[in-house]
Amino acid sequence: MKKFSVLLLAGVLFASGCGGSSDDTSDDKDTFVVGMECNYAPFNWQTSSETDTSVSLGGAGYCDGYDVMIAQEIADELDMDLEIKKLSWDGLQPALDSGEIDAIIAGMTANDDRENGIDFTTPYYESEMVMIVRKGDETESYTDIQQFSGKTVIGQKSTNYDTIIEQIDGVTHATPKATYPEMIVALQNGDVDGITAELPVALGAVEANPDLTVIHFDEGKGFEIDTSVSIGLKEGSRDGDFFNKVQAALDKISEDKRNELMETARENQPKQE
């Protein structure tokens, strides 16, 4: 991987500060800088071990996962090196705004609020919304979200998967937590009765925690939510050259390839939370 020099980074930040966008510097850059949490398996996670699909985080180990593989596919198509920046979920959009990163590839769903500050590509993955519960509890047999009335349910902070909990009449909406590992501990400790999750995340969680299980809801009895995830690029770049190049690179990744990458991510994700 080519090093992202201090001078080049300074030039990017200067252009951003002068009102420039990703398009202003994309032709001069040789590095595609992508932000993600590195804490949302199988989409992204941090590891101390290098793999065929991981990207170095400098002195902090490596980031791996589905989002990393998608980012690598796009970087290769753009003939750019890939750099991953580990950022908190709430820090992703500010980093995009400032020019610290070129893109968010972090299992992020485009919604009305985010569309006000981010330009999104078409989805790069679509999933199913499920619930993680304790194996053996009565909740294991639930097929309707309304059966969780009177139960305590938790979702990840600042995500759609927290706000949808209000679709359950009479639910106790637990204070959201920043990461899934924290929520899993809360579920195992009996503090909550269910965790909202996308299917790939839920499957990884129960594989790592055999005391938990995933429940699916009957058609028309589940959450009303868009479970697709898209790449976030700088606001105002939608009609620009860089946005179009990223979208074109994404379009070249077939549905079969995307599913293959997700299966690889699920097989390789950490087995312990």
Residue frames as qw, qx, qy, qz and C-alpha x, y, z in Angstrom:
[[0.000, 0.887, 0.463, 0.000, 0.00, 0.00, 0.00],
 [0.371, 0.507, -0.044, 0.777, 1.30, 3.48, -0.83],
 [0.309, -0.402, -0.505, 0.698, 1.75, 5.80, 2.09],
 [0.040, 0.872, 0.415, 0.258, -0.66, 8.71, 2.38],
 [0.512, 0.149, -0.214, 0.818, 1.85, 11.53, 2.78],
 [0.181, -0.605, -0.430, 0.645, 1.45, 14.46, 5.13],
 [0.009, -0.279, 0.268, 0.922, 1.77, 16.87, 2.25],
 [0.198, -0.236, -0.762, -0.569, -0.97, 15.17, 0.27],
 [0.266, -0.588, -0.739, 0.195, -3.26, 15.08, 3.30],
 [0.142, -0.510, -0.186, 0.828, -2.62, 18.74, 3.93],
 [0.070, 0.077, -0.499, -0.860, -3.51, 19.50, 0.32],
 [0.240, -0.425, -0.826, -0.283, -6.78, 17.61, 0.62],
 [0.258, -0.636, -0.573, 0.448, -7.74, 19.44, 3.80],
 [0.098, -0.362, 0.089, 0.923, -6.80, 22.79, 2.25],
 [0.153, -0.140, -0.661, -0.721, -9.01, 22.11, -0.74],
 [0.291, -0.547, -0.785, -0.008, -11.85, 21.07, 1.54],
 [0.247, -0.572, -0.373, 0.688, -11.46, 24.21, 3.65],
 [0.013, 0.275, -0.264, -0.924, -11.69, 26.35, 0.53],
 [0.635, 0.344, 0.204, -0.660, -15.06, 24.90, -0.38],
 [0.368, 0.358, -0.768, -0.383, -13.74, 22.11, -2.58],
 [0.898, -0.093, 0.182, -0.389, -15.22, 18.63, -2.75],
 [0.774, -0.191, 0.576, 0.180, -13.92, 15.13, -3.33],
 [0.717, 0.615, 0.282, 0.166, -14.08, 15.86, -7.05],
 [0.112, 0.968, -0.224, -0.009, -11.57, 18.72, -6.79],
 [0.216, -0.694, 0.687, 0.014, -8.75, 16.38, -5.75],
 [0.906, 0.023, 0.400, -0.138, -9.77, 12.95, -7.02],
 [0.775, 0.613, -0.112, 0.102, -7.69, 13.19, -10.18],
 [0.185, 0.759, -0.529, 0.331, -4.58, 14.07, -8.15],
 [0.610, -0.475, 0.533, -0.344, -5.03, 11.48, -5.40],
 [0.507, 0.279, -0.803, -0.147, -3.72, 7.95, -5.44],
 [0.101, -0.053, -0.898, 0.425, -5.44, 6.84, -2.20],
 [0.491, -0.460, -0.470, -0.571, -9.12, 6.10, -1.57],
 [0.047, 0.159, -0.690, 0.705, -9.69, 6.95, 2.11],
 [0.555, -0.388, -0.580, -0.453, -12.70, 5.19, 3.62],
 [0.223, -0.345, 0.567, -0.714, -14.19, 5.59, 7.09],
 [0.732, -0.276, -0.544, -0.305, -15.87, 2.85, 9.13],
 [0.624, -0.675, 0.205, -0.336, -16.21, 1.73, 12.77],
 [0.454, 0.366, -0.800, 0.142, -14.20, -1.50, 12.45],
 [0.151, -0.067, 0.802, -0.574, -16.60, -2.82, 15.09],
 [0.666, 0.249, 0.186, -0.679, -19.70, -4.06, 13.23],
 [0.084, -0.202, 0.940, 0.261, -19.04, -7.63, 12.12],
 [0.777, 0.020, 0.429, 0.461, -19.48, -9.03, 9.53],
 [0.382, 0.904, 0.139, 0.130, -19.51, -5.63, 7.81],
 [0.372, 0.698, -0.397, 0.465, -16.31, -4.48, 9.50],
 [0.788, -0.611, -0.060, 0.052, -14.16, -5.39, 12.48],
 [0.063, 0.841, -0.519, 0.141, -10.72, -4.79, 13.95],
 [0.989, -0.116, -0.041, 0.084, -8.17, -7.58, 14.27],
 [0.364, -0.777, 0.457, 0.235, -4.53, -8.00, 15.23],
 [0.635, -0.074, 0.699, 0.320, -3.98, -10.55, 12.46],
 [0.259, 0.488, -0.408, -0.727, -3.39, -9.74, 8.82],
 [0.671, 0.272, 0.688, -0.055, -5.51, -11.66, 6.29],
 [0.387, 0.209, 0.616, 0.654, -5.92, -11.70, 2.53],
 [0.011, 0.735, 0.533, 0.419, -8.80, -9.22, 2.85],
 [0.409, -0.778, -0.288, 0.381, -7.68, -6.96, 5.73],
 [0.351, 0.757, -0.022, 0.551, -6.26, -3.44, 5.49],
 [0.540, -0.088, -0.451, 0.705, -3.71, -2.03, 7.92],
 [0.237, -0.919, -0.284, -0.138, -4.76, 0.56, 10.48],
 [0.140, 0.804, -0.414, 0.402, -1.17, 1.65, 10.96],
 [0.155, 0.334, -0.814, 0.450, 0.00, 0.70, 14.41],
 [0.548, -0.092, 0.449, -0.699, -3.48, -0.34, 15.55],
 [0.545, 0.095, 0.832, -0.045, -3.75, -3.67, 13.76],
 [0.004, 0.054, 0.728, 0.683, -6.04, -4.28, 10.81],
 [0.559, 0.267, 0.301, -0.725, -9.62, -3.70, 9.70],
 [0.024, -0.016, 0.936, 0.350, -11.39, -6.53, 7.92],
 [0.376, 0.416, 0.685, -0.465, -14.88, -7.46, 6.78],
 [0.465, 0.598, 0.624, 0.190, -17.44, -7.04, 4.02],
 [0.117, 0.975, 0.099, -0.161, -17.15, -3.25, 3.89],
 [0.336, -0.663, 0.519, 0.422, -13.36, -3.51, 3.58],
 [0.518, 0.086, 0.763, 0.376, -13.73, -5.94, 0.69],
 [0.351, 0.813, 0.459, 0.075, -16.23, -3.71, -1.09],
 [0.086, -0.943, 0.151, 0.283, -13.93, -0.72, -0.55],
 [0.458, -0.418, 0.649, 0.441, -11.01, -2.71, -1.97],
 [0.523, 0.440, 0.678, 0.271, -12.99, -3.69, -5.06],
 [0.212, 0.948, 0.239, -0.013, -13.80, -0.04, -5.70],
 [0.276, -0.821, 0.359, 0.347, -10.26, 1.19, -5.00],
 [0.561, -0.113, 0.699, 0.429, -8.90, -1.40, -7.44],
 [0.439, 0.664, 0.560, 0.228, -11.34, -0.29, -10.13],
 [0.039, 0.996, 0.047, -0.059, -10.35, 3.34, -9.53],
 [0.743, 0.377, -0.235, 0.502, -6.66, 2.34, -9.69],
 [0.181, -0.760, 0.297, -0.549, -6.15, 3.78, -6.21],
 [0.360, 0.076, -0.829, 0.422, -4.68, 2.40, -2.99],
 [0.541, -0.630, -0.441, -0.339, -7.08, 1.85, -0.12],
 [0.166, 0.218, -0.605, 0.748, -6.72, 3.43, 3.32],
 [0.490, -0.593, -0.614, -0.177, -9.17, 2.62, 6.12],
 [0.006, -0.379, 0.412, -0.829, -9.76, 5.09, 8.96],
 [0.377, -0.421, -0.809, 0.162, -11.36, 3.71, 12.10],
 [0.130, -0.270, 0.100, -0.949, -13.89, 6.25, 13.36],
 [0.234, 0.265, 0.763, -0.541, -16.81, 6.25, 15.76],
 [0.232, 0.564, 0.758, 0.232, -20.24, 5.98, 14.13],
 [0.003, -0.921, -0.316, 0.227, -21.09, 9.57, 15.09],
 [0.274, -0.687, 0.317, 0.594, -17.73, 10.74, 13.71],
 [0.570, 0.205, 0.663, 0.439, -18.20, 9.40, 10.19],
 [0.298, 0.836, 0.409, 0.212, -20.24, 12.25, 8.69],
 [0.185, -0.947, 0.122, 0.232, -18.06, 15.02, 10.21],
 [0.543, -0.383, 0.572, 0.481, -14.98, 13.28, 8.79],
 [0.491, 0.469, 0.618, 0.397, -16.61, 13.17, 5.38],
 [0.083, 0.965, 0.248, 0.003, -17.59, 16.84, 5.63],
 [0.323, -0.852, 0.272, 0.309, -14.06, 17.90, 6.58],
 [0.623, 0.667, -0.400, -0.086, -12.35, 15.89, 3.84],
 [0.403, -0.546, 0.725, -0.122, -10.62, 13.56, 6.30],
 [0.511, 0.066, 0.850, 0.107, -12.19, 10.66, 4.42],
 [0.169, 0.136, -0.563, -0.798, -13.44, 10.28, 0.84],
 [0.614, -0.176, -0.561, -0.526, -16.26, 7.88, 1.57],
 [0.526, -0.259, 0.624, -0.517, -18.26, 6.13, 4.27],
 [0.688, 0.068, -0.656, -0.302, -18.57, 2.40, 3.70],
 [0.035, -0.227, 0.763, -0.604, -19.90, 1.23, 7.04],
 [0.109, -0.386, -0.915, 0.027, -23.19, -0.60, 6.70],
 [0.092, 0.333, 0.274, -0.897, -24.96, 2.78, 6.55],
 [0.254, 0.580, 0.759, 0.149, -28.53, 3.07, 5.27],
 [0.059, 0.179, 0.196, 0.962, -29.53, 6.16, 3.31],
 [0.067, -0.676, -0.715, 0.165, -32.45, 7.89, 5.02],
 [0.124, 0.893, 0.289, 0.322, -34.01, 11.35, 4.80],
 [0.427, -0.885, 0.084, 0.165, -31.93, 12.80, 7.65],
 [0.651, -0.347, 0.431, 0.520, -28.62, 11.51, 6.29],
 [0.523, 0.536, 0.469, 0.469, -29.50, 12.53, 2.73],
 [0.032, -0.991, -0.128, -0.030, -29.42, 16.13, 3.99],
 [0.269, -0.863, 0.399, 0.155, -25.68, 15.88, 4.60],
 [0.438, -0.306, 0.792, 0.295, -24.43, 12.94, 2.52],
 [0.643, 0.426, -0.330, -0.545, -24.78, 11.91, -1.13],
 [0.671, -0.185, 0.710, -0.108, -25.39, 8.16, -1.34],
 [0.190, 0.246, -0.814, -0.491, -24.73, 5.66, -4.10],
 [0.800, -0.115, -0.362, -0.465, -27.17, 2.90, -4.90],
 [0.776, -0.490, 0.339, -0.208, -27.20, 0.10, -2.27],
 [0.340, 0.527, -0.778, -0.040, -24.30, -2.34, -2.16],
 [0.200, -0.049, -0.965, 0.163, -26.11, -4.84, 0.09],
 [0.574, -0.317, -0.091, -0.750, -29.68, -5.54, 1.17],
 [0.142, 0.103, -0.923, 0.342, -30.65, -7.61, 4.17],
 [0.518, -0.528, -0.598, -0.309, -33.51, -8.60, 6.50],
 [0.200, -0.532, 0.405, -0.716, -34.39, -7.06, 9.86],
 [0.719, -0.235, -0.654, -0.007, -34.51, -9.61, 12.67],
 [0.467, -0.757, 0.233, -0.394, -34.18, -9.79, 16.45],
 [0.480, 0.263, -0.771, 0.325, -31.52, -11.43, 18.60],
 [0.679, -0.544, 0.061, -0.489, -32.95, -13.07, 21.74],
 [0.291, -0.460, 0.809, -0.222, -31.82, -15.51, 24.43],
 [0.509, 0.063, -0.809, -0.285, -32.09, -19.15, 23.42],
 [0.309, -0.247, -0.879, 0.265, -34.76, -20.93, 25.44],
 [0.148, 0.247, 0.358, -0.888, -36.73, -17.78, 26.33],
 [0.445, 0.569, 0.652, -0.230, -40.38, -17.48, 25.32],
 [0.243, 0.780, -0.148, -0.557, -39.32, -14.80, 22.85],
 [0.237, -0.297, 0.821, 0.426, -37.64, -17.50, 20.75],
 [0.300, 0.394, 0.859, 0.132, -41.07, -18.47, 19.38],
 [0.202, 0.714, 0.232, -0.630, -42.22, -14.92, 18.53],
 [0.471, 0.297, 0.618, 0.555, -43.16, -14.23, 14.90],
 [0.039, 0.851, 0.356, 0.383, -44.69, -10.76, 15.32],
 [0.318, 0.328, -0.335, 0.824, -42.86, -7.68, 16.63],
 [0.447, -0.539, -0.015, -0.714, -45.98, -6.76, 18.65],
 [0.859, -0.318, -0.401, 0.035, -45.39, -9.82, 20.80],
 [0.548, 0.093, -0.374, 0.743, -42.54, -7.81, 22.31],
 [0.301, -0.696, -0.099, -0.644, -45.08, -5.45, 23.92],
 [0.721, -0.667, 0.062, -0.180, -44.06, -5.15, 27.56],
 [0.898, -0.069, 0.026, 0.434, -40.57, -6.45, 26.79],
 [0.207, -0.863, 0.215, 0.407, -37.34, -4.45, 26.82],
 [0.798, 0.440, 0.248, 0.328, -35.67, -4.02, 23.43],
 [0.310, -0.752, 0.219, 0.539, -32.42, -2.25, 22.56],
 [0.719, 0.637, 0.163, 0.226, -30.86, -0.95, 19.34],
 [0.647, -0.022, 0.012, 0.762, -27.58, 0.64, 18.30],
 [0.117, -0.737, -0.196, 0.636, -27.20, 4.34, 19.09],
 [0.142, 0.641, -0.243, -0.714, -27.81, 6.83, 16.25],
 [0.015, -0.075, 0.874, 0.480, -29.10, 4.17, 13.84],
 [0.581, -0.108, -0.365, -0.719, -32.41, 3.27, 12.23],
 [0.613, -0.115, -0.781, 0.013, -32.26, 0.05, 14.23],
 [0.139, -0.173, -0.629, 0.745, -32.87, 2.01, 17.40],
 [0.324, 0.101, 0.034, -0.940, -35.67, 4.27, 16.17],
 [0.539, -0.070, -0.661, -0.518, -37.73, 1.36, 14.76],
 [0.204, -0.128, -0.883, 0.404, -38.21, -0.04, 18.26],
 [0.273, 0.198, 0.322, -0.885, -41.01, 2.51, 18.68],
 [0.519, 0.040, -0.569, -0.637, -43.02, 0.51, 16.11],
 [0.426, -0.196, -0.874, 0.130, -43.72, -1.99, 18.93],
 [0.438, -0.645, -0.153, -0.607, -46.76, -0.93, 20.97],
 [0.747, -0.629, 0.035, -0.213, -46.07, -0.90, 24.70],
 [0.840, 0.186, -0.297, 0.414, -42.41, -1.76, 24.38],
 [0.478, -0.825, 0.092, 0.286, -39.81, -0.65, 26.92],
 [0.636, 0.710, -0.111, 0.283, -37.25, 1.09, 24.73],
 [0.759, -0.468, -0.026, 0.451, -33.88, 0.60, 26.38],
 [0.029, -0.908, 0.251, 0.335, -31.24, 3.32, 26.18],
 [0.854, 0.501, -0.119, 0.076, -29.25, 2.52, 23.03],
 [0.663, -0.555, 0.332, 0.378, -25.61, 1.50, 23.20],
 [0.161, 0.772, -0.407, -0.461, -22.80, 2.39, 20.84],
 [0.243, 0.413, -0.838, -0.262, -21.80, -1.13, 19.78],
 [0.828, -0.082, -0.411, -0.372, -23.28, -4.58, 19.31],
 [0.547, 0.086, -0.737, 0.388, -20.86, -6.24, 21.78],
 [0.113, -0.120, 0.489, -0.856, -22.24, -3.96, 24.49],
 [0.676, -0.052, -0.075, -0.731, -25.81, -4.85, 23.57],
 [0.751, 0.053, -0.652, -0.087, -25.04, -8.58, 23.53],
 [0.272, 0.082, -0.728, 0.624, -23.71, -8.35, 27.09],
 [0.385, -0.060, 0.268, -0.881, -26.91, -6.55, 28.12],
 [0.784, 0.010, -0.355, -0.510, -29.00, -9.32, 26.55],
 [0.656, 0.079, -0.726, 0.189, -26.96, -12.09, 28.17],
 [0.117, 0.078, -0.629, 0.764, -27.21, -10.36, 31.55],
 [0.089, -0.575, -0.812, 0.053, -31.01, -10.15, 31.27],
 [0.054, -0.409, -0.169, 0.895, -31.07, -6.37, 31.11],
 [0.471, 0.347, -0.234, -0.776, -32.94, -6.48, 27.78],
 [0.750, 0.148, 0.609, -0.213, -35.09, -9.09, 26.01],
 [0.738, 0.489, 0.399, 0.238, -34.11, -8.44, 22.41],
 [0.243, -0.551, 0.307, 0.737, -31.69, -6.65, 20.11],
 [0.651, 0.710, 0.152, -0.220, -32.69, -5.33, 16.69],
 [0.386, -0.500, 0.616, 0.470, -30.20, -6.33, 13.99],
 [0.603, 0.513, -0.418, -0.446, -29.60, -6.92, 10.31],
 [0.992, -0.015, -0.006, -0.129, -29.51, -10.62, 9.51],
 [0.729, 0.425, -0.403, 0.354, -25.74, -10.87, 8.73],
 [0.040, -0.567, 0.511, -0.645, -24.88, -9.14, 12.01],
 [0.768, -0.318, 0.245, -0.500, -27.34, -11.29, 13.94],
 [0.970, 0.141, -0.196, -0.008, -26.01, -14.52, 12.45],
 [0.498, 0.491, -0.502, 0.508, -22.47, -13.59, 13.39],
 [0.325, -0.525, 0.428, -0.659, -23.55, -12.72, 16.92],
 [0.889, -0.214, 0.176, -0.363, -25.26, -16.05, 17.55],
 [0.867, 0.313, -0.343, 0.180, -22.39, -18.02, 16.02],
 [0.300, 0.478, -0.534, 0.630, -20.09, -16.36, 18.55],
 [0.304, -0.204, 0.576, -0.731, -22.60, -16.68, 21.39],
 [0.307, -0.113, -0.906, -0.270, -24.40, -20.05, 21.38],
 [0.022, -0.394, -0.750, 0.531, -26.71, -18.95, 24.19],
 [0.292, 0.492, 0.069, -0.817, -28.40, -16.55, 21.76],
 [0.430, 0.319, 0.793, 0.290, -30.58, -17.12, 18.71],
 [0.100, 0.117, -0.290, -0.945, -32.15, -15.20, 15.82],
 [0.366, 0.495, 0.749, -0.245, -35.89, -14.89, 15.27],
 [0.040, 0.106, 0.534, 0.838, -37.51, -13.97, 11.95],
 [0.360, 0.336, 0.441, -0.751, -40.90, -12.30, 11.69],
 [0.472, 0.469, 0.739, 0.108, -43.82, -13.37, 9.52],
 [0.220, 0.307, 0.412, 0.829, -44.52, -11.34, 6.40],
 [0.231, -0.661, -0.311, -0.643, -46.26, -8.12, 7.35],
 [0.695, -0.674, -0.250, -0.004, -45.48, -8.69, 11.05],
 [0.720, -0.109, -0.113, 0.675, -41.94, -7.34, 11.10],
 [0.201, -0.642, -0.070, 0.737, -40.40, -3.87, 11.21],
 [0.504, 0.816, 0.253, 0.126, -41.07, -1.33, 8.49],
 [0.337, -0.791, 0.327, 0.393, -37.53, -0.34, 7.57],
 [0.671, 0.687, -0.280, -0.011, -35.12, -0.06, 4.67],
 [0.812, -0.466, 0.302, 0.180, -32.34, -2.57, 5.32],
 [0.752, 0.538, 0.020, 0.380, -30.21, -1.66, 2.31],
 [0.491, -0.697, 0.099, 0.513, -26.78, -0.10, 2.86],
 [0.562, 0.783, 0.117, 0.242, -25.07, 2.40, 0.58],
 [0.628, -0.010, -0.072, 0.775, -21.78, 4.23, 0.15],
 [0.090, -0.936, -0.267, 0.212, -21.79, 7.78, 1.50],
 [0.564, 0.245, 0.126, 0.779, -19.92, 10.48, -0.42],
 [0.169, -0.257, -0.226, 0.924, -19.54, 14.19, 0.21],
 [0.270, 0.736, 0.539, -0.308, -22.70, 16.27, -0.02],
 [0.270, 0.841, -0.097, -0.458, -22.95, 18.09, -3.34],
 [0.171, -0.474, 0.763, 0.404, -20.80, 15.57, -5.20],
 [0.692, 0.277, 0.639, -0.192, -23.62, 13.55, -6.78],
 [0.654, 0.742, 0.127, -0.077, -23.20, 15.09, -10.23],
 [0.057, -0.850, 0.496, 0.169, -19.42, 15.17, -10.03],
 [0.604, 0.492, -0.620, -0.100, -16.75, 13.04, -11.62],
 [0.019, 0.334, -0.873, 0.355, -15.60, 11.27, -8.44],
 [0.621, 0.068, 0.522, -0.581, -19.12, 10.27, -7.40],
 [0.804, 0.420, -0.142, -0.397, -19.80, 8.89, -10.88],
 [0.431, 0.487, -0.758, 0.054, -16.54, 6.91, -10.86],
 [0.228, -0.191, 0.835, -0.463, -17.35, 5.35, -7.48],
 [0.723, 0.232, 0.327, -0.562, -20.89, 4.50, -8.61],
 [0.717, 0.497, -0.407, -0.271, -19.59, 2.98, -11.85],
 [0.205, 0.406, -0.865, 0.212, -17.07, 0.89, -9.91],
 [0.455, -0.027, 0.701, -0.549, -19.82, -0.31, -7.56],
 [0.766, 0.358, 0.019, -0.534, -22.05, -1.19, -10.51],
 [0.545, 0.485, -0.671, -0.134, -19.37, -3.55, -11.80],
 [0.121, -0.214, 0.902, -0.356, -19.61, -5.72, -8.67],
 [0.502, -0.175, -0.682, -0.502, -22.20, -8.37, -9.55],
 [0.710, -0.448, 0.081, -0.537, -24.88, -9.58, -7.14],
 [0.961, -0.050, -0.257, 0.090, -23.19, -12.99, -7.02],
 [0.529, 0.370, -0.397, 0.653, -19.87, -11.36, -6.15],
 [0.278, -0.545, 0.254, -0.749, -21.46, -9.29, -3.39],
 [0.884, -0.330, -0.025, -0.329, -23.05, -12.38, -1.87],
 [0.874, 0.155, -0.330, 0.323, -19.76, -14.25, -2.16],
 [0.246, 0.486, -0.394, 0.741, -17.94, -11.46, -0.32],
 [0.561, -0.499, 0.185, -0.635, -20.55, -11.45, 2.46],
 [0.971, -0.154, -0.166, -0.074, -20.22, -15.21, 2.88],
 [0.674, 0.307, -0.383, 0.551, -16.44, -14.82, 3.12],
 [0.093, -0.546, 0.317, -0.770, -16.87, -12.08, 5.72],
 [0.784, -0.407, 0.048, -0.465, -19.21, -14.21, 7.80],
 [0.950, 0.013, -0.263, 0.166, -16.82, -17.15, 7.67],
 [0.590, 0.316, -0.325, 0.668, -13.84, -15.00, 8.69],
 [0.266, -0.750, 0.064, -0.603, -15.37, -12.73, 11.31],
 [0.003, 0.385, -0.761, 0.521, -14.15, -13.06, 14.91],
 [0.557, -0.269, -0.767, -0.169, -15.74, -15.98, 16.71],
 [0.406, -0.491, -0.588, 0.499, -15.72, -14.25, 20.08],
 [0.011, -0.887, -0.253, -0.385, -17.41, -10.96, 20.85]]
